[in-house]
Amino acid sequence: MTSDAEIQTALPAFASGNVAVITGGASGIGLAAAKRFAAMGMKTVLADLGGVRLDQARQAVAAIAGDDAVLPIPTDVSKADEVDRLAELTHDAFGAVSVLMNNAGVGNNPGKPWQNRDAWKRLLDINFWGVVHGVESFTPRMLAAGKPGLIINTGSKQGITTPPGNLAYNVSKAGVKTFTEGLAHALRNEPGAKVSAHLLIPGFTYTGLTEGATEKPAGAWTGEQVIDFMLASLKPGDFYILCPDNEVTRPTDEKRMAWAIGDIIENRPALSRWHPDHKDAFAAFMDG
């Protein structure tokens, strides 16, 4: 198991005393990240909608790091002015940010492409624009600080293989993937920049987005497992953090992703994996 000291040596942004901001920090992967960062000695800022859940998250993180090392800030990431306020309050309280984790997201399914425009907009405003707002509000200060920094955006395999079921969610996470790839390129080409961008791609994870589940399904990972994997596997120069789970291995993920891009190369129907004419070919590909 990778020790905290090894992680902090390889990735000094996680050094004790540094500051981490986590959106969606009151539950799921976000809260798991906050607890883990706090255990590494970092000061943590929890950004989430205000209320009991955020208060409880603050108490849980403070029990690890102490009251002075955790700051809860009620924030609706879909609103740029609230994320700007988050950045201002963070800087005033703790100074320069070393780790920004744009993790807030919702999974409520607004339905078909021609239905529920307002619900589609709300999901995209949180899942996609919330990430953009975080980057806009924090990146200039992170660059100006001249310190090693990480921007970690939470994507999804559904933004890569785009399975039927929740098209709006897939669109939002495909946008996060593309945006984060472009962000990484822009940061690489910024003179003197010590800040890098990374895409966290969880597997099946039991969080507040797990529809219809009142307890963790056997195939799912916990948020804690996702964060432990992220910290143990992320190396300097890495970009994609592709997580397995208790049902799906990395080789399976790789084949599914290869098939998805093959739809373009082979000129197959869109989402051919779920097309009746290609069902057998996909099964043979996965078995091969």
NUMAR-716879 format. One record per residue: residue number from 1; x, y, z of N, C-alpha, C, O in turn; residue in three letters. Coordinates in steps of 0.2 Angstrom, whole numbers, plus 5000, padded with zeros to 4 digits. Each point is the difference from the previous one (the first is absolute). Layout:
k;n.east;n.north;n.up;ca.east;ca.north;ca.up;c.east;c.north;c.up;o.east;o.north;o.up;r
NUM;X;Y;Z;X;Y;Z;X;Y;Z;X;Y;Z;ALA
...
END
This chain:
k;n.east;n.north;n.up;ca.east;ca.north;ca.up;c.east;c.north;c.up;o.east;o.north;o.up;r
1;5004;4994;5000;4996;5006;5000;5004;5006;5000;5005;5001;5004;MET
2;4994;5004;4992;5004;5006;4999;4999;5005;5007;4994;5001;5001;THR
3;5011;5001;5002;4999;5004;5006;4999;5007;4998;5001;5002;4994;SER
4;4997;5002;5011;4998;5007;4999;5007;5003;4998;5000;5005;4996;ASP
5;5005;4993;5007;5007;5004;4999;5002;4999;4993;5002;5004;4997;ALA
6;4997;4990;5000;5001;4998;4993;4996;5004;4995;5003;5003;4995;GLU
7;4991;4998;5007;4995;5004;4996;5002;5007;5000;5000;5003;4995;ILE
8;5002;5000;5011;5002;5007;5000;5006;5001;4997;5002;5006;4998;GLN
9;5003;4990;5002;5006;5001;4997;4999;5000;4992;5003;5004;4997;THR
10;4993;4991;5001;4999;5000;4992;4996;5006;4998;5001;5002;4995;ALA
11;4994;5000;5009;4995;5005;4998;5000;5005;5006;4996;5000;5004;LEU
12;5008;5005;4996;5001;5005;5006;4994;5004;5001;5000;5003;5005;PRO
13;4995;4997;4990;4994;5004;5001;4996;4997;5006;4997;5004;5003;ALA
14;5004;4990;4999;4997;4997;5005;5004;5001;5007;4998;4996;5005;PHE
15;5007;5008;4995;5004;5000;5006;4996;5003;5006;4995;5004;4999;ALA
16;5007;4994;5007;4996;5002;5006;5001;5008;5001;5005;5003;4998;SER
17;4989;5000;5004;5000;5007;5000;4997;5003;4994;4998;5006;5000;GLY
18;5002;4991;4994;4997;5003;4994;4993;5000;5000;4997;4997;5005;ASN
19;5000;5006;4991;4992;5001;5000;4997;4996;4994;5002;5001;4994;VAL
20;4993;4996;5008;4996;4996;4995;4993;5003;5000;4997;5001;5005;ALA
21;5000;5000;4989;4993;5002;4999;4996;4994;4997;5002;4998;4994;VAL
22;4993;5000;5009;4996;4995;4997;4993;5002;4999;4996;5001;5005;ILE
23;5001;4999;4989;4993;5001;4998;4996;4994;5001;5003;4995;4998;THR
24;4991;5005;5004;4996;4994;5001;5004;4996;5006;5000;4994;5001;GLY
25;5002;5010;5004;5004;4998;5005;4996;4997;5006;5003;4998;5005;GLY
26;4991;5002;4995;4996;4998;5006;4998;4993;5000;4997;4997;5004;ALA
27;5004;4999;4990;4998;4993;5000;5004;4997;4994;5004;5003;4997;SER
28;4996;4990;5003;5003;4996;4995;5007;5001;4999;5004;5000;5005;GLY
29;4998;5000;4989;5007;5001;4998;5003;5006;5003;5006;5000;5002;ILE
30;4990;5005;4998;5003;5007;5002;5002;5000;5008;5005;5002;5002;GLY
31;4990;4995;5002;5001;4999;5007;5006;4995;5001;5004;5002;5005;LEU
32;4996;4993;4992;5006;4995;5001;5007;5004;4998;5004;4999;5004;ALA
33;4996;5005;4991;5006;5004;4998;5002;5004;5006;5005;5001;5002;ALA
34;4990;5003;5001;5001;5005;5005;5003;4996;5006;5005;5003;5003;ALA
35;4992;4992;4999;5003;4996;5006;5007;4998;4999;5004;5000;5004;LYS
36;4997;4997;4990;5007;4997;4998;5005;5006;5000;5005;4999;5002;ARG
37;4993;5007;4995;5005;5005;4999;5001;5003;5007;5006;5002;5002;PHE
38;4989;4998;5003;5001;5003;5006;5004;4995;5004;5005;5002;5004;ALA
39;4995;4992;4995;5004;4995;5004;5008;5001;4997;5004;4998;5004;ALA
40;4997;5005;4990;5006;5001;4998;5003;5007;5003;5006;5002;4998;MET
41;4990;5001;5006;5002;5006;5003;4998;5006;4996;5003;5006;5001;GLY
42;4993;4994;4994;4998;5005;4995;4994;5004;5004;4996;4997;5004;MET
43;5004;5010;4994;4994;5004;5002;4995;4999;4994;5002;5000;4994;LYS
44;4992;4998;5008;4995;4999;4995;4994;5005;5000;4998;5002;5006;THR
45;5000;4999;4988;4994;5004;5000;4994;4996;4996;5001;4997;4995;VAL
46;4994;5003;5009;4994;4996;4997;4995;5004;4997;4997;5004;5004;LEU
47;5002;4995;4990;4995;5004;4996;4994;4996;4998;5001;4995;4997;ALA
48;4993;5007;5005;4994;4996;4999;4994;5004;5002;5001;5006;5002;ASP
49;4993;4992;4996;4994;5004;5002;5000;5000;5007;5001;4995;5004;LEU
50;4997;5011;4999;4999;5000;5007;4995;4996;5003;4995;4998;4997;GLY
51;5006;5000;5009;4995;4996;5004;5003;4995;5005;5006;5000;5001;GLY
52;4990;4996;5001;5002;4995;5005;5006;4995;4997;5004;4999;5004;VAL
53;4995;4999;4990;5005;4996;4997;5007;5003;5000;5005;4997;5002;ARG
54;4996;5010;4997;5006;5003;5000;5003;5001;5007;5006;4999;5001;LEU
55;4989;5002;5003;5002;5001;5007;5003;4993;5003;5005;5000;5004;ASP
56;4992;4995;4994;5002;4993;5002;5007;4999;4997;5004;4997;5004;GLN
57;4997;5005;4990;5006;4998;4997;5006;5004;5003;5005;4998;5001;ALA
58;4993;5009;5001;5005;5004;5003;5002;4996;5007;5006;5000;5002;ARG
59;4990;4998;5002;5001;4996;5006;5004;4994;4999;5005;4999;5004;GLN
60;4994;4997;4991;5004;4994;4998;5007;5002;4999;5004;4996;5002;ALA
61;4997;5009;4993;5007;5002;4998;5003;5003;5006;5006;4999;5001;VAL
62;4991;5005;5003;5003;5004;5006;5002;4995;5005;5005;5001;5004;ALA
63;4992;4993;4997;5002;4995;5004;5007;4997;4998;5003;4997;5005;ALA
64;4999;5003;4989;5006;4998;4998;5005;5005;5000;5006;4999;5003;ILE
65;4993;5007;4995;5005;5006;4999;4999;5005;5005;5005;5004;5001;ALA
66;4990;4997;5003;4999;5005;5004;4996;5006;4997;4999;5000;4994;GLY
67;4997;5004;5010;4995;5005;4998;5004;5005;4996;4997;5002;4995;ASP
68;5009;5000;5006;5003;5005;4997;5003;4998;4993;5002;5004;4996;ASP
69;4997;4990;5002;5003;4997;4994;4995;4998;4995;5001;4998;4994;ALA
70;4992;5004;5007;4995;4998;4996;4995;5006;4999;4999;5003;5005;VAL
71;4999;4999;4989;4996;5006;4999;4994;4997;4996;5001;4999;4994;LEU
72;4993;5001;5008;4994;4999;4996;4998;5006;4997;4999;5005;5003;PRO
73;4999;4995;4990;4998;5006;4997;4994;4998;4996;5001;4997;4994;ILE
74;4993;5005;5008;4994;4998;4995;5001;5003;4993;5001;5006;5000;PRO
75;4998;4990;4995;5002;5002;4993;4995;4996;4996;5000;4994;5000;THR
76;4997;5010;4995;4997;4997;4994;5004;5001;4994;5001;5005;4998;ASP
77;5003;4989;5000;5005;5001;4995;4997;5002;4993;5004;5002;4996;VAL
78;4990;4998;5003;4997;5002;4994;5000;5007;4999;4999;5003;4995;SER
79;5002;5001;5011;5000;5007;5000;5007;5003;5000;5003;4999;5005;LYS
80;4999;5004;4990;5007;5002;5000;5002;5005;5005;5006;5000;5003;ALA
81;4989;5004;4999;5002;5005;5006;5001;4997;5006;5004;5002;5004;ASP
82;4992;4992;4997;5001;4996;5007;5007;4997;5000;5003;4999;5005;GLU
83;4999;4998;4989;5007;4997;5000;5005;5005;5000;5006;4999;5003;VAL
84;4993;5007;4994;5005;5006;5002;5000;5001;5007;5006;5002;5003;ASP
85;4989;4999;5000;5000;5001;5008;5003;4994;5003;5004;5002;5005;ARG
86;4995;4992;4993;5004;4995;5003;5008;5001;5000;5003;4999;5005;LEU
87;4999;5003;4989;5007;5001;4999;5003;5006;5005;5005;4999;5003;ALA
88;4991;5006;4997;5002;5006;5004;5000;4998;5008;5005;5001;5003;GLU
89;4990;4995;4999;5000;4998;5007;5005;4995;5002;5003;5001;5005;LEU
90;4999;4995;4990;5005;4995;5001;5007;5004;5001;5004;4998;5004;THR
91;4997;5006;4991;5006;5004;5000;5001;5004;5006;5005;5000;5003;HIS
92;4990;5003;4999;5000;5004;5007;5001;4996;5006;5004;5002;5004;ASP
93;4993;4992;4996;5001;4996;5006;5007;4996;5000;5003;5000;5005;ALA
94;4999;4997;4989;5005;4995;5000;5006;5002;4996;5005;4997;5000;PHE
95;4994;5008;4995;5005;5002;4995;5000;4996;4994;4994;4997;4998;GLY
96;5012;5001;4999;5000;4997;4993;4997;4993;5001;5001;4996;5005;ALA
97;4996;5002;4989;4997;4993;5000;5005;4996;4996;5002;5002;4995;VAL
98;4999;4992;5007;5004;4995;4997;4997;4995;4996;5002;4997;4995;SER
99;4992;5001;5008;4996;4995;4997;4993;5002;4999;4996;5002;5005;VAL
100;5001;4998;4989;4993;5002;4998;4997;4994;4997;5002;4997;4995;LEU
101;4993;5000;5009;4996;4994;4997;4993;5002;4999;4996;5001;5004;MET
102;5003;5000;4989;4993;5002;4998;4996;4993;4999;5001;4997;4995;ASN
103;4995;5002;5010;4997;4993;5001;4993;5001;5000;4996;4995;4999;ASN
104;5001;5011;5002;4992;5000;5001;4997;4998;4994;5002;5001;4994;ALA
105;4992;4995;5007;4997;4997;4995;4993;4997;5002;4999;4999;5006;GLY
106;4996;5001;4989;4994;4997;5001;4998;4995;4995;5003;5000;4994;VAL
107;4993;4995;5007;4999;4995;4995;4992;4999;4998;4999;4996;4997;GLY
108;4997;5009;5006;4993;4999;4999;4999;5000;4992;5002;5005;4997;ASN
109;4994;4990;5000;4999;5000;4993;4994;5004;4998;4995;4999;5001;ASN
110;5007;5006;4995;4994;5004;4997;4997;4997;4994;4995;5003;4998;PRO
111;5007;4991;4999;4996;4997;4995;5003;5000;4993;5006;5001;4999;GLY
112;4990;4999;4997;5002;5000;4993;5002;5006;4997;4999;5005;5003;LYS
113;5005;4995;4991;5003;5006;4998;4995;5006;4998;5002;5006;5000;PRO
114;4992;4992;4999;4995;5005;4999;4995;5002;5006;4995;5003;4999;TRP
115;5007;4995;5007;4996;5001;5006;5004;5004;5005;5006;5001;5000;GLN
116;4990;5003;5004;5002;5003;5006;5006;5004;4999;5005;4999;5003;ASN
117;4995;5006;4993;5005;5005;4999;5003;5003;5006;5006;5000;5001;ARG
118;4990;5002;5004;5002;5003;5006;5004;4995;5004;5006;5002;5003;ASP
119;4992;4992;4998;5004;4995;5003;5007;4998;4997;5004;4999;5003;ALA
120;4996;5001;4990;5006;4999;4997;5005;5006;5001;5006;4998;5002;TRP
121;4991;5008;4998;5005;5005;5002;5002;5000;5007;5006;5002;5001;LYS
122;4990;4996;5003;5002;5000;5007;5006;4995;5001;5005;5001;5004;ARG
123;4994;4993;4993;5005;4995;5001;5007;5002;4997;5005;4999;5003;LEU
124;4994;5004;4991;5006;5002;4996;5004;5006;5004;5006;5001;5000;LEU
125;4990;5004;5003;5002;5005;5004;5004;4998;5006;5005;5003;5002;ASP
126;4993;4991;5001;5004;4998;5006;5006;4996;4997;5006;5001;5002;ILE
127;4993;4994;4994;5005;4995;4999;5005;5002;4995;5006;4998;5001;ASN
128;4992;5006;4994;5005;5003;4996;5002;5007;5002;5006;5001;5001;PHE
129;4990;5004;4999;5001;5007;5001;5003;5000;5007;5004;5005;5002;TRP
130;4994;4991;5003;5003;5000;5007;5008;4999;4999;5004;5003;5004;GLY
131;4998;4993;4992;5007;4999;4999;5004;5006;4997;5005;5002;5002;VAL
132;4991;5000;4993;5003;5006;4996;5001;5006;5005;5005;5004;5000;VAL
133;4990;4997;5004;5000;5006;5005;5006;4999;5005;5003;5004;5002;HIS
134;4998;4989;5000;5005;4999;5005;5007;5002;4997;5004;5003;5003;GLY
135;4997;4995;4991;5006;5001;4996;5001;5008;4999;5006;5002;5001;VAL
136;4989;5001;4997;5000;5007;4999;5002;5004;5007;5004;5005;5000;GLU
137;4993;4993;5005;5001;5004;5006;5006;4998;5004;5003;5005;5003;SER
138;5000;4989;4996;5006;4999;5004;5006;5000;4996;5006;5001;5003;PHE
139;4994;4997;4991;5006;4999;4996;5005;5006;5000;5006;4999;5001;THR
140;4992;5007;4998;5004;5006;4999;5004;5000;5007;5006;5002;5000;PRO
141;4991;4998;5006;5004;5000;5006;5004;4994;5001;5006;5001;5003;ARG
142;4992;4993;4995;5005;4995;5001;5006;5001;4995;5006;4998;5003;MET
143;4993;5004;4991;5006;5002;4996;5005;5005;5003;5006;5000;5000;LEU
144;4990;5005;5003;5004;5006;5002;5004;4998;5007;5005;5003;5001;ALA
145;4993;4992;5002;5003;4998;5007;5007;4997;4998;5004;5000;5004;ALA
146;4997;4997;4990;5006;4997;4998;5001;4994;5004;5006;4997;5000;GLY
147;4989;4999;5003;5001;4994;5004;4998;4994;4996;4996;5001;4995;LYS
148;5006;4993;5006;4998;4994;4997;4992;5000;5001;4998;5000;5006;PRO
149;4998;4999;4989;4993;4999;5001;4997;4995;4996;5002;4998;4995;GLY
150;4992;5000;5007;4996;4995;4996;4993;5002;5000;4997;5002;5005;LEU
151;5000;4997;4989;4993;5001;4999;4997;4994;4998;5002;4997;4994;ILE
152;4994;5000;5010;4997;4993;4998;4993;5001;4999;4996;5002;5005;ILE
153;5002;4996;4989;4993;5001;4998;4997;4993;5000;5003;4995;4997;ASN
154;4991;5004;5006;4997;4993;5000;4995;4999;4994;4995;5003;4999;THR
155;5008;4992;4997;4996;4999;4994;4996;4993;5001;4998;4999;5006;GLY
156;5001;4997;4989;4996;4994;5001;5002;4996;4994;5001;5002;4994;SER
157;4999;4991;5007;5000;4996;4994;4994;5001;4995;5001;4999;4994;LYS
158;4994;5003;5009;4994;5002;4996;5001;5005;4995;4996;5001;4995;GLN
159;5009;5004;5006;5002;5005;4996;5005;4997;4994;5001;5004;4996;GLY
160;5000;4990;5004;5005;4997;4995;4996;4995;4996;5001;5000;4994;ILE
161;4996;4995;5009;4996;4995;4997;4993;5002;4999;4997;4997;4996;THR
162;5001;5008;5007;4993;5003;4999;4994;4995;5000;4997;5000;4994;THR
163;5002;4995;5011;4995;4995;4999;4993;5003;5000;4999;5006;5003;PRO
164;4996;4991;4994;4993;5003;5001;4998;5000;5007;5002;4996;5004;PRO
165;4993;5008;4998;4998;5000;5007;4999;5007;5002;4995;5002;5003;GLY
166;5010;5002;4997;5000;5007;5002;5004;5004;4996;5006;5002;5001;ASN
167;4991;5000;4993;5004;5004;4995;5003;5007;5003;5005;5001;4998;LEU
168;4991;5002;5006;5002;5007;5002;5006;4999;5004;5005;5004;5000;ALA
169;4995;4991;5005;5006;4999;5004;5006;4998;4995;5006;5003;5002;TYR
170;4993;4993;4993;5006;4998;4996;5002;5006;4996;5006;5001;5000;ASN
171;4990;5004;4998;5002;5006;4997;5004;5004;5004;5005;5003;4998;VAL
172;4993;4998;5008;5004;5004;5005;5007;4997;5002;5004;5004;5000;SER
173;4996;4990;5000;5007;4997;5002;5004;4999;4994;5006;5000;5001;LYS
174;4991;4999;4993;5004;5001;4994;5003;5007;4999;5006;5001;4998;ALA
175;4990;5004;5004;5003;5007;5000;5005;5001;5005;5005;5003;4999;GLY
176;4995;4994;5007;5005;5000;5005;5006;4997;4998;5006;5003;5000;VAL
177;4994;4991;4996;5006;4997;4997;5003;5005;4995;5006;5001;5001;LYS
178;4991;5001;4995;5003;5004;4994;5002;5007;5003;5006;5002;4998;THR
179;4991;5001;5007;5002;5006;5003;5007;4999;5004;5004;5004;4999;PHE
180;4996;4990;5004;5006;4999;5005;5006;4998;4995;5005;5002;5002;THR
181;4994;4995;4993;5005;4999;4995;5003;5006;4998;5006;5001;4999;GLU
182;4990;5004;4999;5002;5006;4997;5003;5004;5005;5005;5004;4999;GLY
183;4993;4996;5008;5003;5003;5005;5007;4998;5001;5004;5004;5001;LEU
184;4997;4989;4999;5006;4997;5001;5005;5003;4995;5006;5002;5001;ALA
185;4992;4998;4993;5004;5003;4994;5002;5007;5001;5006;5002;5000;HIS
186;4989;5002;5002;5001;5007;5002;5005;5001;5005;5005;5005;5000;ALA
187;4995;4992;5006;5004;5000;5005;5007;4998;4998;5005;5003;5003;LEU
188;4996;4992;4993;5006;4998;4998;5004;5005;4996;5006;5001;5000;ARG
189;4990;5003;4997;5003;5006;4996;5000;5006;5003;5002;5005;4997;ASN
190;4997;4996;5009;5000;5006;5004;5007;5001;5003;5002;4996;5004;GLU
191;5002;5009;4994;5007;5001;5002;5000;5000;5008;4997;5003;5003;PRO
192;5007;4992;4999;5002;5000;5007;4995;4997;5004;5000;4999;5006;GLY
193;4994;4998;4991;4995;4997;5004;5002;4994;5004;5003;4995;4997;ALA
194;4995;5004;5009;5001;4994;5004;4994;4997;5002;4999;4996;5005;LYS
195;4995;5006;4991;4994;4997;5002;4998;4995;4994;5001;5002;4994;VAL
196;4996;4992;5008;4998;4996;4995;4993;4998;5001;4997;5000;5005;SER
197;5000;4997;4989;4993;4998;5000;5000;4993;5000;5004;4997;4996;ALA
198;4990;5000;5007;5000;4992;5000;4992;4999;5000;4996;5003;5002;HIS
199;5003;4991;4994;4993;4998;5000;4999;4994;5004;5003;4994;4998;LEU
200;4993;5006;5007;4998;4994;5004;4994;4997;4997;4995;5003;4999;LEU
201;5006;4990;5000;4995;4997;4996;4998;4994;5005;5002;4994;4999;ILE
202;4993;5007;5005;4998;4995;5005;4997;4994;4996;4997;5001;4995;PRO
203;5003;4993;5008;4996;4994;4998;4993;5001;5004;4998;5005;5002;GLY
204;4999;4989;4998;4993;5000;5004;5002;5002;5007;5003;4996;5004;PHE
205;4994;5009;4998;5002;5003;5007;4993;5001;5004;4996;5003;4997;THR
206;5003;4995;5009;4995;5001;5004;5000;5007;5003;5004;5002;5004;TYR
207;4992;5003;4993;5000;5007;5003;4992;5002;5000;4996;4996;4999;THR
208;5003;5010;5002;4994;5003;4999;4997;5000;4993;4994;5001;5000;GLY
209;5010;4997;4995;4997;5000;4993;4998;4993;4999;4997;4999;4994;LEU
210;5004;4996;5010;4998;4993;4999;4993;4999;5000;4997;5000;5006;THR
211;5000;5000;4988;4992;5000;5000;4997;4993;5003;5003;4995;4998;GLU
212;4992;5006;5006;4997;4994;5002;5003;4996;5005;4998;4994;5002;GLY
213;5008;5008;5001;5004;4996;5005;5000;5003;5007;5002;5006;5000;ALA
214;4995;4990;5004;5000;5003;5007;5006;4997;5004;5002;5002;5006;THR
215;5002;4993;4991;5006;4998;5003;5005;4998;4995;4998;4999;4994;GLU
216;5008;5001;5007;5005;4999;4995;4999;4993;4996;5000;4995;5003;LYS
217;4999;5006;4990;5000;4993;4997;5007;4997;5000;5005;5003;5001;PRO
218;4995;4990;4998;5006;4996;5001;5005;5002;4995;5006;5000;5001;ALA
219;4992;5002;4993;5005;5002;4994;5003;5007;5001;5004;5001;4996;GLY
220;4993;5003;5008;5002;5007;5001;5006;5001;5004;5001;4996;5005;ALA
221;5003;5008;4994;5005;5003;5005;4997;5005;5004;4995;5003;4998;TRP
222;5009;4999;5008;4998;5005;5004;5004;5006;4997;5005;5000;4996;THR
223;4993;5006;5006;5003;5006;4999;5008;5000;5002;5004;5002;4997;GLY
224;4996;4995;5009;5007;4999;5003;5005;4996;4996;5006;5001;4999;GLU
225;4991;4994;4998;5004;4995;4995;5002;5004;4994;5006;4999;4998;GLN
226;4990;5005;5000;5001;5004;4994;5006;5005;5001;5005;5001;4996;VAL
227;4995;5003;5010;5005;5004;5002;5007;4997;5001;5005;5002;4999;ILE
228;4994;4992;5005;5006;4996;5001;5004;4998;4994;5006;5001;4999;ASP
229;4990;4997;4996;5002;4998;4993;5003;5006;4997;5006;4999;4997;PHE
230;4991;5006;5003;5002;5006;4997;5007;5002;5002;5005;5002;4997;MET
231;4996;4999;5010;5006;5002;5003;5006;4995;4999;5006;5002;4999;LEU
232;4992;4991;5001;5005;4995;4999;5002;4999;4993;5006;4999;4999;ALA
233;4990;5003;4996;5002;4999;4993;5002;5006;4996;5003;4999;4995;SER
234;4995;5007;5008;5002;5006;4996;5007;5001;5001;5003;5001;5005;LEU
235;5001;5000;4989;5007;5001;5000;5001;5007;4996;4996;5002;4996;LYS
236;5009;5001;5005;5002;5006;4996;4999;4999;4992;5003;4995;4998;PRO
237;4994;5009;4999;4999;4999;4993;4994;4996;4998;4998;5000;4994;GLY
238;4999;4997;5010;4994;4996;4999;4994;5005;4999;5000;5006;5003;ASP
239;4995;4993;4993;4994;5004;4999;4994;4996;5002;4996;5002;5004;PHE
240;5003;4992;4993;4994;4996;5001;5001;4996;5006;5004;4996;5001;TYR
241;4991;5004;5004;5000;4996;5006;4994;4995;4999;4994;5002;5002;ILE
242;5007;4993;4995;4994;4995;4998;5000;4995;5005;5004;4996;5001;LEU
243;4990;5004;5003;4999;4996;5006;4996;4994;4998;4996;5000;4996;CYS
244;5006;4994;5006;4996;4994;5000;4995;5000;5005;4999;5005;5004;PRO
245;4997;4989;4997;4996;5000;5006;4999;4992;5001;5004;4996;4998;ASP
246;4991;5002;5006;5000;4993;5002;4997;4996;4994;5000;4993;5001;ASN
247;4998;5010;4994;4997;4996;4994;5004;5000;4994;5000;4996;4996;GLU
248;5003;5010;5003;5003;5001;4993;5008;5002;5001;5002;5004;5004;VAL
249;5002;4992;4993;5007;5001;5000;5002;5005;4995;4996;5002;4995;THR
250;5010;5000;5005;5003;5005;4995;5000;4997;4993;4998;5003;4996;ARG
251;5004;4990;5003;5000;4998;4994;4993;5000;4997;4999;5001;4994;PRO
252;4996;4998;5010;4993;5000;4997;4998;5007;4998;4997;5001;4995;THR
253;5005;5004;5009;4999;5007;4998;5004;5002;4994;4997;5003;4996;ASP
254;5009;4995;5003;5004;5001;4994;4996;4998;4994;5000;5003;4995;GLU
255;4998;4991;5005;4996;4997;4995;4994;5004;4998;4998;5001;4994;LYS
256;4998;5000;5011;4994;5004;4999;5001;5007;4997;4997;5002;4995;ARG
257;5009;5001;5007;5001;5007;4997;5003;4999;4993;4998;5004;4996;MET
258;5006;4991;5003;5002;4998;4993;4995;4999;4995;5000;5002;4995;ALA
259;4995;4994;5007;4994;4999;4996;4996;5007;4999;4998;5001;4994;TRP
260;5001;5003;5011;4997;5006;4999;5003;5004;4994;4997;5003;4996;ALA
261;5010;4998;5005;5003;5004;4995;5000;4997;4993;5001;5003;4995;ILE
262;4999;4990;5005;4999;4996;4994;4994;5002;4996;5000;4998;4994;GLY
263;4995;5004;5009;4994;5002;4997;5001;5005;4994;4997;5000;4995;ASP
264;5008;5005;5007;5001;5005;4995;5005;4997;4995;4999;5001;4994;ILE
265;5006;4995;5008;5005;4997;4995;4997;4995;4995;5001;5001;4994;ILE
266;4994;4995;5009;4997;4995;4996;4993;5002;4997;4997;4997;4996;GLU
267;5001;5010;5005;4994;5002;4998;4994;4996;5002;4996;4999;4995;ASN
268;5004;4999;5011;4995;4996;5003;4994;5005;5002;5001;5006;5000;ARG
269;4993;4991;5001;4995;5005;5003;5002;5003;5007;5004;4997;5003;PRO
270;4994;5009;4998;5001;5003;5007;4998;4995;5005;4995;4997;5000;ALA
271;5009;5002;5005;4999;4996;5006;4999;4993;4998;4995;4997;5002;LEU
272;5009;5000;4993;4999;4994;4997;5000;4994;5005;4997;4995;4999;SER
273;5006;5006;5007;5000;4995;5005;4993;4998;5002;4999;4994;5002;ARG
274;4997;5011;4998;4993;4998;5002;4995;4999;4994;4994;5000;5000;TRP
275;5009;5000;4994;4996;4999;4994;4999;4993;4998;5005;4996;5001;HIS
276;4989;5001;4998;4999;4993;4999;5004;4997;4995;5002;4994;5000;PRO
277;5000;5010;4994;5004;4997;4995;5007;4999;5002;5004;4996;4996;ASP
278;4998;5007;5009;5007;4999;5002;5001;4997;5007;5006;5000;5002;HIS
279;4989;4997;5001;5001;4997;5006;5005;4995;5000;5004;4999;5005;LYS
280;4995;4996;4991;5005;4994;4999;5007;5002;4999;5004;4997;5003;ASP
281;4997;5008;4993;5007;5002;4998;5003;5004;5006;5006;4999;5002;ALA
282;4990;5004;5002;5003;5003;5006;5001;4995;5005;5006;5000;5003;PHE
283;4990;4995;4998;5001;4994;5005;5007;4997;4998;5004;4998;5004;ALA
284;4997;5001;4989;5006;4996;4998;5006;5004;5001;5005;4998;5002;ALA
285;4994;5009;4997;5006;5005;5001;5002;4999;5008;5006;5000;5001;PHE
286;4989;5000;5003;5002;5000;5007;5003;4994;5002;5004;5000;5005;MET
287;4994;4994;4992;5003;4994;5002;5006;4998;4997;5004;4996;5002;ASP
288;4998;5008;4993;5006;4999;4996;5006;5002;5003;5006;5000;4998;GLY
END
